[in-house]
Amino acid sequence: MSTDFIAQLFDETQDPAAYDPVRSARGAMKTHLPKRFYADVTLEAREANGDILHLLLLDSKPARTKGRALLAAPNAVAGALLAQEWAAQGEFITPATMPVTRILHTAIDHVAGARAAVIADILAYAGSDLVCYRAGEPERLVEMQRQHWDPVLQHIAGRYGARFILAQGILHVAQPEMALEALKPRLESITHPVALGALHVLTTLSGSALIALSVADGVLDAKTGYQAGEVEAAYETAIWGQDEEASARHANRFNDFSAATAVLGSFG
């Protein structure tokens, strides 16, 4: 498998703490997508440092990341998702349809060596979390925010004892340090870089560490978690409608969110 191919379509050279899964999908917008260069997609279980990795094989050859690491999933469930993405490619390879591949690639090449930075970035999101900034009007938007965001705050308060301050409008409000500190043990308990990378994807897509943690804790599923992050966009769509391009962006973001949820859930 060509390193140049990986570099072109799955370029994740940015700081992992600034990882944006939407940015990484831009390879799908390239004018010239490469043709599928393989016929068979299989997985091979291999022991590495006491763990069992599920390597992606393309025509029996191991696939590698841009950093030349083996492209592998940490468990059989994530491995199956990875293989399905590569098997589903048609005449051309389209990265926008391969969110699990992008999550694993980023985790292997970047998150594994920057765990503290990724945790710090998730906590930074919590410090200015989406669910804490409420509209004063119109009532329909106020109610949508209440419906989707109040359960998130209730879960975070109940499970972690972390209480966040609500604000009206966009003026920044500093959150209590005790609330942020209360989340640290949960984040630090996520030791595998793939799981942490998936949580970071949920955070960046939703704009909310609290929504991401609620998904990780099983309180929200992929659909309700994604909807919680899209409340304001959903309100605008209800008022003005949605064009084809916006609809495609929405579908891609939901696919990324669902994939991150599935990868995180594969750890049990």
C-alpha positions in Angstrom: 0.0 0.0 0.0 1.5 3.3 -1.1 2.5 5.8 1.6 1.9 8.5 -0.9 -1.7 7.4 -1.1 -2.1 7.6 2.7 -0.5 11.0 2.8 -2.8 12.3 0.1 -6.1 11.1 1.4 -5.6 10.7 5.1 -3.3 13.6 6.0 -3.6 14.1 9.7 -0.4 16.1 10.3 -2.1 18.8 12.5 -1.9 18.9 16.2 -4.3 16.2 17.5 -5.7 18.6 20.0 -6.9 20.7 17.1 -8.2 17.7 15.2 -11.3 18.4 13.1 -12.9 15.4 11.5 -14.7 17.6 9.0 -11.3 19.0 7.9 -9.9 15.5 7.4 -12.8 14.6 5.1 -11.8 17.3 2.6 -9.8 14.7 0.8 -13.2 13.6 -0.6 -13.6 16.9 -2.3 -10.4 16.4 -4.4 -11.0 16.6 -8.1 -9.1 13.4 -8.8 -9.9 10.6 -6.4 -7.7 7.5 -6.9 -9.2 4.4 -8.3 -9.6 1.4 -6.0 -6.3 -0.5 -6.3 -7.2 -3.6 -4.4 -9.7 -6.5 -4.7 -9.7 -8.3 -1.3 -10.1 -6.8 2.2 -9.4 -9.0 5.1 -8.4 -8.8 8.8 -5.5 -10.5 10.6 -5.4 -10.8 14.3 -1.8 -10.3 15.6 -0.4 -10.0 19.1 1.5 -6.8 19.9 2.8 -6.0 23.4 0.3 -8.3 25.0 -2.6 -6.9 23.0 -4.4 -8.4 20.0 -4.6 -6.0 17.1 -6.8 -6.5 14.0 -4.7 -5.6 11.0 -6.3 -4.4 7.8 -5.0 -6.3 4.8 -5.5 -5.2 1.2 -4.9 -8.1 -1.2 -3.1 -9.8 1.8 -0.7 -6.8 2.3 -0.8 -4.9 5.6 -2.1 -1.3 5.2 -0.1 1.4 7.0 -0.7 4.9 8.2 1.2 7.9 6.9 3.6 7.4 9.9 4.2 3.9 8.6 2.5 2.3 11.6 0.2 -0.7 10.9 -3.4 0.4 10.3 -5.1 -1.8 12.8 -8.1 -1.8 15.1 -7.9 -2.5 18.8 -10.7 -5.0 18.9 -12.8 -7.2 16.6 -15.8 -4.9 16.5 -13.8 -1.9 15.4 -11.8 -4.1 13.0 -15.0 -5.2 11.3 -16.1 -1.5 10.9 -12.7 -0.7 9.4 -12.8 -3.6 7.0 -16.4 -2.7 5.9 -15.3 0.8 4.9 -12.6 -0.5 2.6 -14.7 -3.2 1.2 -17.5 -0.8 0.5 -15.4 1.5 -1.8 -16.5 1.4 -5.4 -14.4 2.4 -8.5 -12.9 5.3 -6.6 -11.8 5.7 -3.0 -13.8 8.4 -1.1 -12.4 9.4 2.3 -15.6 11.1 3.4 -17.2 7.6 3.5 -14.4 6.2 5.7 -14.7 7.9 9.1 -13.5 4.9 11.1 -10.4 4.8 9.0 -9.7 8.5 9.7 -10.3 8.0 13.5 -7.9 5.1 13.7 -5.3 6.8 11.5 -5.3 9.9 13.7 -5.3 7.9 16.9 -2.4 5.7 15.8 -0.2 8.5 14.4 -1.1 11.4 16.7 -3.2 10.7 19.8 -1.0 7.9 21.0 1.8 10.3 21.6 -0.2 13.3 22.8 -2.6 11.9 25.3 -2.3 14.8 27.8 -2.8 17.4 25.1 -6.0 15.7 23.8 -7.4 15.4 27.3 -6.6 19.1 27.9 -8.4 20.1 24.7 -11.5 18.1 25.7 -11.5 19.9 29.1 -11.1 23.2 27.2 -14.3 22.5 25.4 -16.0 21.8 28.7 -14.8 25.2 29.9 -16.9 26.9 27.2 -19.3 24.1 26.6 -22.1 24.5 24.0 -24.8 23.4 26.4 -24.1 26.2 28.8 -24.9 29.0 26.4 -28.6 29.5 26.1 -30.8 31.7 23.9 -33.2 34.1 25.6 -35.6 33.9 22.6 -37.4 32.8 20.5 -39.3 30.4 22.7 -39.1 27.6 20.2 -35.2 27.7 20.3 -35.2 28.1 24.0 -37.4 25.0 24.4 -35.2 23.0 21.9 -32.1 23.8 23.9 -33.8 22.9 27.1 -35.1 19.6 25.7 -31.7 18.4 24.4 -29.3 20.0 26.8 -30.9 19.8 30.2 -30.6 16.0 30.4 -26.9 16.3 29.5 -26.3 18.7 32.4 -28.3 16.5 34.7 -26.3 13.5 33.9 -23.0 15.3 34.3 -24.1 16.7 37.7 -25.5 13.3 38.9 -22.6 11.1 37.8 -19.6 13.4 38.3 -20.9 16.0 40.8 -19.9 18.7 38.2 -22.2 21.6 38.1 -21.9 24.1 35.3 -23.0 27.7 35.1 -25.5 28.7 32.4 -25.2 31.9 30.5 -27.5 33.7 28.1 -26.0 34.8 24.8 -22.4 34.4 23.7 -20.5 36.3 26.4 -18.0 33.9 27.9 -18.6 32.7 31.5 -15.8 31.0 33.4 -16.9 27.6 34.7 -16.0 26.5 38.2 -12.6 24.8 38.4 -14.1 22.2 40.6 -16.5 21.2 37.8 -13.7 20.8 35.3 -11.5 18.9 37.8 -14.4 16.5 38.4 -14.3 15.4 34.8 -10.6 14.7 34.8 -10.7 11.2 36.3 -13.2 10.0 33.7 -11.1 11.3 30.9 -7.9 9.9 32.3 -9.6 6.5 32.7 -9.8 6.3 28.9 -6.3 4.8 28.3 -6.5 3.6 24.8 -5.6 6.2 22.1 -8.3 5.0 19.8 -11.0 5.4 22.4 -9.7 8.9 23.4 -9.5 9.9 19.8 -13.1 8.8 19.2 -14.2 10.9 22.3 -12.4 13.9 20.9 -14.2 13.5 17.6 -17.5 13.5 19.4 -16.4 16.6 21.3 -15.3 18.6 18.2 -18.3 17.6 16.1 -20.8 18.6 18.8 -18.9 21.5 20.3 -19.5 19.9 23.7 -17.4 17.8 25.9 -20.5 17.2 28.1 -22.5 15.8 25.1 -19.5 13.6 24.2 -19.2 12.2 27.7 -23.0 11.6 27.8 -22.6 9.5 24.7 -19.5 7.7 26.1 -21.5 6.9 29.2 -24.4 5.5 27.2 -26.9 8.2 28.2 -27.2 9.4 24.7 -27.1 7.3 21.5 -25.5 8.5 18.3 -28.7 10.0 17.0 -29.7 11.9 20.2 -26.1 13.0 20.8 -25.7 14.4 17.3 -29.1 16.1 17.6 -28.0 17.7 20.8 -25.0 19.2 19.1 -27.1 20.4 16.1 -29.9 22.2 18.0 -29.2 25.7 16.6 -28.7 24.3 13.1 -31.9 22.4 13.3 -33.8 25.5 14.4 -32.4 27.4 11.4 -33.3 24.6 9.1 -36.9 24.6 10.5 -37.2 28.3 9.7 -35.3 28.6 6.4 -35.1 25.1 5.0 -31.9 23.3 3.9 -30.2 23.2 0.4 -28.6 20.2 -1.1 -25.1 21.2 -0.1 -26.0 21.8 3.5 -27.9 18.5 3.6 -24.8 16.7 2.4 -22.7 18.3 5.0 -25.2 17.3 7.7 -25.2 13.7 6.4 -21.3 13.6 6.5 -21.2 15.0 10.0 -23.8 12.5 11.3 -21.8 9.6 9.7 -18.7 10.8 11.4 -20.5 11.2 14.8 -22.0 7.7 14.4 -18.7 6.2 13.5 -17.0 7.7 16.5 -19.8 6.5 18.8 -19.5 3.0 17.4 -15.7 3.0 17.8 -16.0 4.2 21.4 -18.7 1.6 22.1 -16.5 -1.2 20.7 -14.5 -1.0 23.9 -17.5 -2.1 25.9 
